[in-house]
Amino acid sequence: MLTPNQDLERRRPVWEALSDIFLDTELENSGRIYIAQQIIASNYAPLEIHHILWNEIYPVLKSNLQSVAGVWSGFNIDNLEQQILSGKHRRTFLSRLFEISPLSPAHIVKSEWLALLPFLPDHFSNA
């Protein structure tokens, strides 16, 4: 898989779609369909999408799921891109350890991913 810098045109729509998982609103099936369409159109393999979700989007946006009054209308894609490309947000060993905690936003993301799977091709369920 190319690095984000090398693959911006293909990456941006996936970032924008997956960022909807991190909004402070309930994701409806219409939103899940939109996310699935962007993932399918990107032609990324399931493991690549998992990498993008957990190593690019999650570290930058997880705090929105922990906020009492988080962003609910959508993230600025240019700002999101800048934060991802900066490399300042990385999953560390300690952050991965915290993801086991019931208080971790990772549980919300995992739940939303499972709700998204029916809208994706079957090979995404096996990844």
N, CA, C and O atoms as a GROMACS GRO file, in nm:
protein
  508
    1MET      N    1   0.085  -0.118   0.000
    1MET     CA    2   0.000   0.000   0.000
    1MET      C    3   0.089   0.124   0.000
    1MET      O    4   0.189   0.130   0.072
    2LEU      N    5   0.053   0.220  -0.080
    2LEU     CA    6   0.126   0.346  -0.086
    2LEU      C    7   0.104   0.425   0.042
    2LEU      O    8   0.005   0.406   0.112
    3THR      N    9   0.197   0.514   0.072
    3THR     CA   10   0.181   0.601   0.188
    3THR      C   11   0.071   0.703   0.158
    3THR      O   12   0.038   0.727   0.042
    4PRO      N   13   0.014   0.763   0.262
    4PRO     CA   14  -0.090   0.865   0.238
    4PRO      C   15  -0.044   0.977   0.146
    4PRO      O   16  -0.120   1.022   0.061
    5ASN      N   17   0.080   1.023   0.161
    5ASN     CA   18   0.132   1.130   0.074
    5ASN      C   19   0.133   1.089  -0.072
    5ASN      O   20   0.111   1.172  -0.160
    6GLN      N   21   0.160   0.962  -0.098
    6GLN     CA   22   0.169   0.913  -0.235
    6GLN      C   23   0.033   0.882  -0.296
    6GLN      O   24   0.022   0.861  -0.417
    7ASP      N   25  -0.071   0.878  -0.213
    7ASP     CA   26  -0.200   0.827  -0.257
    7ASP      C   27  -0.316   0.919  -0.215
    7ASP      O   28  -0.426   0.871  -0.186
    8LEU      N   29  -0.291   1.049  -0.211
    8LEU     CA   30  -0.390   1.143  -0.158
    8LEU      C   31  -0.523   1.140  -0.233
    8LEU      O   32  -0.629   1.139  -0.170
    9GLU      N   33  -0.518   1.139  -0.362
    9GLU     CA   34  -0.642   1.147  -0.441
    9GLU      C   35  -0.735   1.029  -0.411
    9GLU      O   36  -0.856   1.045  -0.404
   10ARG      N   37  -0.678   0.915  -0.392
   10ARG     CA   38  -0.755   0.794  -0.362
   10ARG      C   39  -0.793   0.788  -0.214
   10ARG      O   40  -0.899   0.736  -0.178
   11ARG      N   41  -0.707   0.841  -0.128
   11ARG     CA   42  -0.725   0.832   0.017
   11ARG      C   43  -0.832   0.928   0.070
   11ARG      O   44  -0.912   0.892   0.156
   12ARG      N   45  -0.833   1.051   0.018
   12ARG     CA   46  -0.920   1.156   0.073
   12ARG      C   47  -1.068   1.116   0.080
   12ARG      O   48  -1.129   1.138   0.184
   13PRO      N   49  -1.128   1.059  -0.024
   13PRO     CA   50  -1.269   1.021  -0.012
   13PRO      C   51  -1.292   0.914   0.095
   13PRO      O   52  -1.398   0.911   0.159
   14VAL      N   53  -1.195   0.826   0.114
   14VAL     CA   54  -1.206   0.722   0.217
   14VAL      C   55  -1.195   0.786   0.355
   14VAL      O   56  -1.271   0.752   0.446
   15TRP      N   57  -1.099   0.877   0.371
   15TRP     CA   58  -1.086   0.949   0.498
   15TRP      C   59  -1.216   1.022   0.532
   15TRP      O   60  -1.266   1.014   0.644
   16GLU      N   61  -1.268   1.092   0.433
   16GLU     CA   62  -1.389   1.171   0.456
   16GLU      C   63  -1.506   1.082   0.494
   16GLU      O   64  -1.582   1.114   0.585
   17ALA      N   65  -1.520   0.970   0.424
   17ALA     CA   66  -1.631   0.878   0.454
   17ALA      C   67  -1.613   0.814   0.591
   17ALA      O   68  -1.707   0.813   0.671
   18LEU      N   69  -1.496   0.760   0.619
   18LEU     CA   70  -1.473   0.692   0.747
   18LEU      C   71  -1.481   0.790   0.864
   18LEU      O   72  -1.511   0.749   0.976
   19SER      N   73  -1.454   0.917   0.841
   19SER     CA   74  -1.462   1.014   0.949
   19SER      C   75  -1.604   1.027   1.004
   19SER      O   76  -1.623   1.069   1.118
   20ASP      N   77  -1.704   0.991   0.923
   20ASP     CA   78  -1.843   0.996   0.970
   20ASP      C   79  -1.867   0.904   1.089
   20ASP      O   80  -1.957   0.928   1.169
   21ILE      N   81  -1.788   0.799   1.102
   21ILE     CA   82  -1.799   0.709   1.216
   21ILE      C   83  -1.769   0.782   1.346
   21ILE      O   84  -1.818   0.743   1.453
   22PHE      N   85  -1.691   0.888   1.339
   22PHE     CA   86  -1.643   0.959   1.457
   22PHE      C   87  -1.725   1.083   1.493
   22PHE      O   88  -1.691   1.156   1.585
   23LEU      N   89  -1.833   1.106   1.419
   23LEU     CA   90  -1.919   1.221   1.449
   23LEU      C   91  -2.000   1.196   1.576
   23LEU      O   92  -2.026   1.081   1.613
   24ASP      N   93  -2.040   1.302   1.640
   24ASP     CA   94  -2.117   1.295   1.763
   24ASP      C   95  -2.266   1.284   1.730
   24ASP      O   96  -2.349   1.356   1.786
   25THR      N   97  -2.298   1.194   1.639
   25THR     CA   98  -2.436   1.167   1.600
   25THR      C   99  -2.451   1.017   1.576
   25THR      O  100  -2.353   0.945   1.559
   26GLU      N  101  -2.574   0.973   1.574
   26GLU     CA  102  -2.603   0.833   1.544
   26GLU      C  103  -2.589   0.813   1.393
   26GLU      O  104  -2.650   0.886   1.314
   27LEU      N  105  -2.510   0.716   1.354
   27LEU     CA  106  -2.492   0.686   1.212
   27LEU      C  107  -2.609   0.600   1.165
   27LEU      O  108  -2.634   0.493   1.221
   28GLU      N  109  -2.677   0.646   1.063
   28GLU     CA  110  -2.792   0.573   1.009
   28GLU      C  111  -2.747   0.488   0.890
   28GLU      O  112  -2.634   0.501   0.843
   29ASN      N  113  -2.837   0.401   0.843
   29ASN     CA  114  -2.801   0.314   0.731
   29ASN      C  115  -2.765   0.393   0.605
   29ASN      O  116  -2.679   0.350   0.528
   30SER      N  117  -2.829   0.507   0.584
   30SER     CA  118  -2.794   0.588   0.466
   30SER      C  119  -2.647   0.633   0.475
   30SER      O  120  -2.577   0.638   0.374
   31GLY      N  121  -2.602   0.666   0.594
   31GLY     CA  122  -2.462   0.703   0.614
   31GLY      C  123  -2.369   0.585   0.594
   31GLY      O  124  -2.260   0.598   0.539
   32ARG      N  125  -2.414   0.468   0.640
   32ARG     CA  126  -2.333   0.347   0.623
   32ARG      C  127  -2.322   0.311   0.475
   32ARG      O  128  -2.217   0.266   0.429
   33ILE      N  129  -2.428   0.330   0.401
   33ILE     CA  130  -2.427   0.303   0.257
   33ILE      C  131  -2.326   0.396   0.189
   33ILE      O  132  -2.249   0.352   0.103
   34TYR      N  133  -2.327   0.523   0.226
   34TYR     CA  134  -2.232   0.620   0.169
   34TYR      C  135  -2.088   0.576   0.199
   34TYR      O  136  -2.003   0.577   0.110
   35ILE      N  137  -2.060   0.540   0.323
   35ILE     CA  138  -1.926   0.496   0.361
   35ILE      C  139  -1.886   0.374   0.279
   35ILE      O  140  -1.776   0.367   0.226
   36ALA      N  141  -1.977   0.277   0.270
   36ALA     CA  142  -1.949   0.154   0.195
   36ALA      C  143  -1.921   0.185   0.048
   36ALA      O  144  -1.830   0.128  -0.011
   37GLN      N  145  -1.998   0.275  -0.010
   37GLN     CA  146  -1.977   0.311  -0.151
   37GLN      C  147  -1.838   0.371  -0.172
   37GLN      O  148  -1.771   0.340  -0.271
   38GLN      N  149  -1.794   0.456  -0.080
   38GLN     CA  150  -1.661   0.516  -0.092
   38GLN      C  151  -1.552   0.412  -0.075
   38GLN      O  152  -1.451   0.416  -0.146
   39ILE      N  153  -1.571   0.320   0.016
   39ILE     CA  154  -1.473   0.213   0.037
   39ILE      C  155  -1.463   0.126  -0.088
   39ILE      O  156  -1.354   0.094  -0.134
   40ILE      N  157  -1.576   0.087  -0.141
   40ILE     CA  158  -1.579   0.001  -0.260
   40ILE      C  159  -1.515   0.074  -0.379
   40ILE      O  160  -1.436   0.016  -0.452
   41ALA      N  161  -1.550   0.200  -0.397
   41ALA     CA  162  -1.497   0.278  -0.509
   41ALA      C  163  -1.346   0.297  -0.500
   41ALA      O  164  -1.279   0.314  -0.601
   42SER      N  165  -1.292   0.293  -0.379
   42SER     CA  166  -1.149   0.314  -0.362
   42SER      C  167  -1.064   0.196  -0.410
   42SER      O  168  -0.946   0.212  -0.440
   43ASN      N  169  -1.124   0.080  -0.418
   43ASN     CA  170  -1.055  -0.044  -0.455
   43ASN      C  171  -0.944  -0.083  -0.358
   43ASN      O  172  -0.854  -0.159  -0.393
   44TYR      N  173  -0.949  -0.031  -0.235
   44TYR     CA  174  -0.855  -0.077  -0.134
   44TYR      C  175  -0.900  -0.214  -0.086
   44TYR      O  176  -1.019  -0.242  -0.079
   45ALA      N  177  -0.804  -0.298  -0.054
   45ALA     CA  178  -0.832  -0.429   0.005
   45ALA      C  179  -0.881  -0.409   0.148
   45ALA      O  180  -0.853  -0.306   0.210
   46PRO      N  181  -0.954  -0.508   0.202
   46PRO     CA  182  -1.003  -0.495   0.340
   46PRO      C  183  -0.894  -0.462   0.442
   46PRO      O  184  -0.916  -0.378   0.530
   47LEU      N  185  -0.779  -0.525   0.432
   47LEU     CA  186  -0.672  -0.496   0.528
   47LEU      C  187  -0.620  -0.352   0.513
   47LEU      O  188  -0.580  -0.290   0.612
   48GLU      N  189  -0.622  -0.301   0.392
   48GLU     CA  190  -0.580  -0.162   0.372
   48GLU      C  191  -0.682  -0.066   0.435
   48GLU      O  192  -0.643   0.034   0.495
   49ILE      N  193  -0.810  -0.096   0.421
   49ILE     CA  194  -0.914  -0.013   0.483
   49ILE      C  195  -0.899  -0.017   0.635
   49ILE      O  196  -0.912   0.086   0.701
   50HIS      N  197  -0.874  -0.134   0.690
   50HIS     CA  198  -0.852  -0.145   0.835
   50HIS      C  199  -0.732  -0.059   0.878
   50HIS      O  200  -0.738   0.009   0.980
   51HIS      N  201  -0.627  -0.063   0.800
   51HIS     CA  202  -0.510   0.018   0.831
   51HIS      C  203  -0.546   0.167   0.828
   51HIS      O  204  -0.509   0.242   0.919
   52ILE      N  205  -0.616   0.210   0.726
   52ILE     CA  206  -0.656   0.350   0.714
   52ILE      C  207  -0.745   0.391   0.831
   52ILE      O  208  -0.726   0.497   0.890
   53LEU      N  209  -0.841   0.306   0.865
   53LEU     CA  210  -0.933   0.336   0.975
   53LEU      C  211  -0.858   0.347   1.108
   53LEU      O  212  -0.871   0.447   1.179
   54TRP      N  213  -0.780   0.245   1.140
   54TRP     CA  214  -0.720   0.237   1.274
   54TRP      C  215  -0.589   0.312   1.290
   54TRP      O  216  -0.556   0.353   1.401
   55ASN      N  217  -0.514   0.332   1.183
   55ASN     CA  218  -0.383   0.396   1.195
   55ASN      C  219  -0.377   0.538   1.139
   55ASN      O  220  -0.281   0.611   1.164
   56GLU      N  221  -0.476   0.576   1.063
   56GLU     CA  222  -0.478   0.712   1.007
   56GLU      C  223  -0.593   0.794   1.064
   56GLU      O  224  -0.571   0.905   1.114
   57ILE      N  225  -0.714   0.742   1.057
   57ILE     CA  226  -0.832   0.816   1.103
   57ILE      C  227  -0.849   0.810   1.255
   57ILE      O  228  -0.863   0.913   1.320
   58TYR      N  229  -0.848   0.690   1.311
   58TYR     CA  230  -0.874   0.672   1.454
   58TYR      C  231  -0.785   0.758   1.544
   58TYR      O  232  -0.838   0.826   1.632
   59PRO      N  233  -0.654   0.759   1.525
   59PRO     CA  234  -0.571   0.839   1.616
   59PRO      C  235  -0.603   0.989   1.612
   59PRO      O  236  -0.586   1.059   1.712
   60VAL      N  237  -0.648   1.037   1.499
   60VAL     CA  238  -0.677   1.180   1.484
   60VAL      C  239  -0.815   1.214   1.541
   60VAL      O  240  -0.831   1.320   1.603
   61LEU      N  241  -0.913   1.128   1.521
   61LEU     CA  242  -1.052   1.164   1.554
   61LEU      C  243  -1.111   1.097   1.677
   61LEU      O  244  -1.223   1.130   1.716
   62LYS      N  245  -1.039   1.006   1.740
   62LYS     CA  246  -1.096   0.933   1.853
   62LYS      C  247  -1.144   1.025   1.965
   62LYS      O  248  -1.242   0.995   2.032
   63SER      N  249  -1.076   1.136   1.984
   63SER     CA  250  -1.114   1.228   2.093
   63SER      C  251  -1.253   1.286   2.072
   63SER      O  252  -1.318   1.325   2.169
   64ASN      N  253  -1.300   1.292   1.948
   64ASN     CA  254  -1.434   1.344   1.924
   64ASN      C  255  -1.540   1.252   1.985
   64ASN      O  256  -1.648   1.298   2.024
   65LEU      N  257  -1.510   1.123   1.992
   65LEU     CA  258  -1.604   1.029   2.051
   65LEU      C  259  -1.603   1.037   2.204
   65LEU      O  260  -1.693   0.985   2.270
   66GLN      N  261  -1.504   1.101   2.260
   66GLN     CA  262  -1.492   1.116   2.404
   66GLN      C  263  -1.543   1.251   2.452
   66GLN      O  264  -1.555   1.274   2.572
   67SER      N  265  -1.572   1.340   2.360
   67SER     CA  266  -1.612   1.475   2.393
   67SER      C  267  -1.762   1.481   2.424
   67SER      O  268  -1.842   1.413   2.360
   68VAL      N  269  -1.797   1.562   2.523
   68VAL     CA  270  -1.938   1.580   2.558
   68VAL      C  271  -2.013   1.649   2.444
   68VAL      O  272  -2.128   1.615   2.416
   69ALA      N  273  -1.950   1.743   2.381
   69ALA     CA  274  -2.011   1.816   2.270
   69ALA      C  275  -1.916   1.810   2.151
   69ALA      O  276  -1.856   1.910   2.113
   70GLY      N  277  -1.905   1.693   2.092
   70GLY     CA  278  -1.814   1.675   1.980
   70GLY      C  279  -1.870   1.728   1.849
   70GLY      O  280  -1.984   1.775   1.842
   71VAL      N  281  -1.788   1.720   1.748
   71VAL     CA  282  -1.829   1.761   1.612
   71VAL      C  283  -1.939   1.667   1.566
   71VAL      O  284  -1.927   1.545   1.578
   72TRP      N  285  -2.046   1.724   1.513
   72TRP     CA  286  -2.158   1.641   1.467
   72TRP      C  287  -2.195   1.666   1.322
   72TRP      O  288  -2.268   1.588   1.262
   73SER      N  289  -2.144   1.776   1.264
   73SER     CA  290  -2.186   1.810   1.129
   73SER      C  291  -2.087   1.768   1.021
   73SER      O  292  -2.118   1.779   0.902
   74GLY      N  293  -1.972   1.721   1.058
   74GLY     CA  294  -1.872   1.678   0.961
   74GLY      C  295  -1.738   1.744   0.988
   74GLY      O  296  -1.731   1.855   1.039
   75PHE      N  297  -1.632   1.673   0.951
   75PHE     CA  298  -1.497   1.722   0.972
   75PHE      C  299  -1.446   1.790   0.847
   75PHE      O  300  -1.482   1.752   0.735
   76ASN      N  301  -1.362   1.889   0.864
   76ASN     CA  302  -1.299   1.957   0.753
   76ASN      C  303  -1.193   1.864   0.695
   76ASN      O  304  -1.096   1.831   0.763
   77ILE      N  305  -1.211   1.822   0.571
   77ILE     CA  306  -1.123   1.723   0.511
   77ILE      C  307  -0.979   1.776   0.497
   77ILE      O  308  -0.884   1.699   0.509
   78ASP      N  309  -0.964   1.906   0.472
   78ASP     CA  310  -0.829   1.962   0.460
   78ASP      C  311  -0.757   1.956   0.595
   78ASP      O  312  -0.638   1.924   0.601
   79ASN      N  313  -0.828   1.988   0.702
   79ASN     CA  314  -0.770   1.981   0.835
   79ASN      C  315  -0.738   1.836   0.873
   79ASN      O  316  -0.633   1.807   0.930
   80LEU      N  317  -0.830   1.746   0.841
   80LEU     CA  318  -0.808   1.604   0.868
   80LEU      C  319  -0.685   1.554   0.794
   80LEU      O  320  -0.600   1.485   0.852
   81GLU      N  321  -0.675   1.588   0.667
   81GLU     CA  322  -0.558   1.548   0.588
   81GLU      C  323  -0.429   1.601   0.650
   81GLU      O  324  -0.331   1.527   0.663
   82GLN      N  325  -0.429   1.727   0.688
   82GLN     CA  326  -0.310   1.788   0.747
   82GLN      C  327  -0.269   1.714   0.875
   82GLN      O  328  -0.151   1.689   0.897
   83GLN      N  329  -0.367   1.681   0.958
   83GLN     CA  330  -0.336   1.612   1.083
   83GLN      C  331  -0.282   1.470   1.057
   83GLN      O  332  -0.189   1.426   1.123
   84ILE      N  333  -0.342   1.401   0.962
   84ILE     CA  334  -0.294   1.265   0.930
   84ILE      C  335  -0.152   1.272   0.875
   84ILE      O  336  -0.066   1.195   0.918
   85LEU      N  337  -0.129   1.361   0.782
   85LEU     CA  338   0.003   1.370   0.719
   85LEU      C  339   0.110   1.422   0.812
   85LEU      O  340   0.229   1.397   0.790
   86SER      N  341   0.071   1.494   0.917
   86SER     CA  342   0.170   1.547   1.011
   86SER      C  343   0.242   1.437   1.088
   86SER      O  344   0.355   1.455   1.132
   87GLY      N  345   0.175   1.323   1.102
   87GLY     CA  346   0.235   1.213   1.176
   87GLY      C  347   0.234   1.232   1.327
   87GLY      O  348   0.293   1.152   1.399
   88LYS      N  349   0.170   1.336   1.376
   88LYS     CA  350   0.167   1.363   1.520
   88LYS      C  351   0.076   1.266   1.595
   88LYS      O  352   0.095   1.243   1.714
   89HIS      N  353  -0.019   1.211   1.526
   89HIS     CA  354  -0.116   1.122   1.589
   89HIS      C  355  -0.083   0.979   1.551
   89HIS      O  356  -0.103   0.938   1.437
   90ARG      N  357  -0.035   0.906   1.645
   90ARG     CA  358   0.001   0.766   1.620
   90ARG      C  359  -0.055   0.679   1.730
   90ARG      O  360  -0.069   0.723   1.845
   91ARG      N  361  -0.088   0.557   1.696
   91ARG     CA  362  -0.129   0.460   1.797
   91ARG      C  363  -0.003   0.404   1.861
   91ARG      O  364   0.082   0.346   1.794
   92THR      N  365   0.007   0.422   1.988
   92THR     CA  366   0.121   0.371   2.063
   92THR      C  367   0.081   0.242   2.134
   92THR      O  368  -0.036   0.202   2.131
   93PHE      N  369   0.177   0.179   2.195
   93PHE     CA  370   0.147   0.059   2.272
   93PHE      C  371   0.046   0.091   2.382
   93PHE      O  372  -0.049   0.016   2.404
   94LEU      N  373   0.068   0.202   2.453
   94LEU     CA  374  -0.024   0.239   2.561
   94LEU      C  375  -0.164   0.271   2.510
   94LEU      O  376  -0.262   0.234   2.573
   95SER      N  377  -0.173   0.339   2.397
   95SER     CA  378  -0.306   0.370   2.343
   95SER      C  379  -0.376   0.243   2.297
   95SER      O  380  -0.498   0.232   2.312
   96ARG      N  381  -0.303   0.148   2.243
   96ARG     CA  382  -0.363   0.020   2.204
   96ARG      C  383  -0.409  -0.058   2.326
   96ARG      O  384  -0.511  -0.126   2.323
   97LEU      N  385  -0.333  -0.048   2.433
   97LEU     CA  386  -0.370  -0.113   2.558
   97LEU      C  387  -0.500  -0.054   2.614
   97LEU      O  388  -0.587  -0.126   2.662
   98PHE      N  389  -0.512   0.079   2.607
   98PHE     CA  390  -0.633   0.147   2.653
   98PHE      C  391  -0.755   0.107   2.571
   98PHE      O  392  -0.867   0.111   2.621
   99GLU      N  393  -0.735   0.069   2.445
   99GLU     CA  394  -0.847   0.032   2.359
   99GLU      C  395  -0.924  -0.089   2.410
   99GLU      O  396  -1.037  -0.113   2.368
  100ILE      N  397  -0.864  -0.164   2.501
  100ILE     CA  398  -0.932  -0.279   2.561
  100ILE      C  399  -1.035  -0.232   2.665
  100ILE      O  400  -1.134  -0.300   2.691
  101SER      N  401  -1.011  -0.117   2.722
  101SER     CA  402  -1.098  -0.062   2.826
  101SER      C  403  -1.239  -0.037   2.772
  101SER      O  404  -1.255   0.007   2.658
  102PRO      N  405  -1.341  -0.064   2.854
  102PRO     CA  406  -1.478  -0.035   2.811
  102PRO      C  407  -1.502   0.115   2.789
  102PRO      O  408  -1.600   0.153   2.725
  103LEU      N  409  -1.415   0.199   2.839
  103LEU     CA  410  -1.428   0.344   2.822
  103LEU      C  411  -1.365   0.394   2.693
  103LEU      O  412  -1.378   0.511   2.658
  104SER      N  413  -1.298   0.307   2.623
  104SER     CA  414  -1.228   0.345   2.502
  104SER      C  415  -1.324   0.372   2.387
  104SER      O  416  -1.423   0.301   2.370
  105PRO      N  417  -1.296   0.477   2.307
  105PRO     CA  418  -1.376   0.501   2.187
  105PRO      C  419  -1.361   0.390   2.083
  105PRO      O  420  -1.440   0.383   1.989
  106ALA      N  421  -1.261   0.305   2.100
  106ALA     CA  422  -1.242   0.194   2.005
  106ALA      C  423  -1.365   0.103   2.001
  106ALA      O  424  -1.395   0.045   1.897
  107HIS      N  425  -1.435   0.091   2.114
  107HIS     CA  426  -1.555   0.006   2.116
  107HIS      C  427  -1.666   0.062   2.027
  107HIS      O  428  -1.738  -0.013   1.962
  108ILE      N  429  -1.678   0.193   2.025
  108ILE     CA  430  -1.777   0.256   1.936
  108ILE      C  431  -1.739   0.231   1.791
  108ILE      O  432  -1.824   0.197   1.709
  109VAL      N  433  -1.612   0.248   1.760
  109VAL     CA  434  -1.565   0.230   1.622
  109VAL      C  435  -1.585   0.084   1.579
  109VAL      O  436  -1.630   0.058   1.468
  110LYS      N  437  -1.551  -0.010   1.665
  110LYS     CA  438  -1.568  -0.152   1.632
  110LYS      C  439  -1.716  -0.184   1.609
  110LYS      O  440  -1.750  -0.258   1.518
  111SER      N  441  -1.801  -0.128   1.692
  111SER     CA  442  -1.945  -0.150   1.677
  111SER      C  443  -1.996  -0.093   1.545
  111SER      O  444  -2.075  -0.156   1.475
  112GLU      N  445  -1.951   0.027   1.512
  112GLU     CA  446  -1.992   0.088   1.385
  112GLU      C  447  -1.937   0.011   1.265
  112GLU      O  448  -2.004   0.000   1.162
  113TRP      N  449  -1.816  -0.042   1.278
  113TRP     CA  450  -1.760  -0.123   1.170
  113TRP      C  451  -1.846  -0.246   1.146
  113TRP      O  452  -1.875  -0.282   1.032
  114LEU      N  453  -1.888  -0.312   1.254
  114LEU     CA  454  -1.975  -0.430   1.241
  114LEU      C  455  -2.108  -0.394   1.177
  114LEU      O  456  -2.163  -0.472   1.099
  115ALA      N  457  -2.161  -0.276   1.208
  115ALA     CA  458  -2.287  -0.231   1.148
  115ALA      C  459  -2.268  -0.195   1.000
  115ALA      O  460  -2.364  -0.196   0.923
  116LEU      N  461  -2.147  -0.163   0.962
  116LEU     CA  462  -2.115  -0.127   0.823
  116LEU      C  463  -2.097  -0.250   0.734
  116LEU      O  464  -2.123  -0.245   0.614
  117LEU      N  465  -2.054  -0.361   0.793
  117LEU     CA  466  -2.022  -0.482   0.715
  117LEU      C  467  -2.133  -0.532   0.624
  117LEU      O  468  -2.102  -0.576   0.513
  118PRO      N  469  -2.261  -0.528   0.663
  118PRO     CA  470  -2.365  -0.575   0.570
  118PRO      C  471  -2.372  -0.496   0.439
  118PRO      O  472  -2.430  -0.543   0.341
  119PHE      N  473  -2.314  -0.377   0.436
  119PHE     CA  474  -2.318  -0.293   0.317
  119PHE      C  475  -2.192  -0.308   0.231
  119PHE      O  476  -2.180  -0.247   0.125
  120LEU      N  477  -2.098  -0.389   0.279
  120LEU     CA  478  -1.973  -0.412   0.209
  120LEU      C  479  -1.970  -0.553   0.150
  120LEU      O  480  -2.043  -0.641   0.197
  121PRO      N  481  -1.888  -0.575   0.048
  121PRO     CA  482  -1.874  -0.711  -0.006
  121PRO      C  483  -1.830  -0.809   0.103
  121PRO      O  484  -1.766  -0.770   0.201
  122ASP      N  485  -1.866  -0.935   0.085
  122ASP     CA  486  -1.840  -1.039   0.186
  122ASP      C  487  -1.694  -1.049   0.228
  122ASP      O  488  -1.666  -1.080   0.344
  123HIS      N  489  -1.601  -1.024   0.138
  123HIS     CA  490  -1.460  -1.041   0.174
  123HIS      C  491  -1.414  -0.941   0.281
  123HIS      O  492  -1.306  -0.959   0.337
  124PHE      N  493  -1.490  -0.838   0.309
  124PHE     CA  494  -1.456  -0.746   0.418
  124PHE      C  495  -1.486  -0.810   0.555
  124PHE      O  496  -1.424  -0.775   0.655
  125SER      N  497  -1.579  -0.900   0.559
  125SER     CA  498  -1.614  -0.967   0.685
  125SER      C  499  -1.505  -1.063   0.729
  125SER      O  500  -1.493  -1.092   0.848
  126ASN      N  501  -1.428  -1.111   0.636
  126ASN     CA  502  -1.324  -1.211   0.667
  126ASN      C  503  -1.190  -1.148   0.703
  126ASN      O  504  -1.096  -1.218   0.741
  127ALA      N  505  -1.181  -1.015   0.693
  127ALA     CA  506  -1.052  -0.949   0.720
  127ALA      C  507  -1.030  -0.925   0.868
  127ALA      O  508  -0.927  -0.870   0.907
   0.00000   0.00000   0.00000
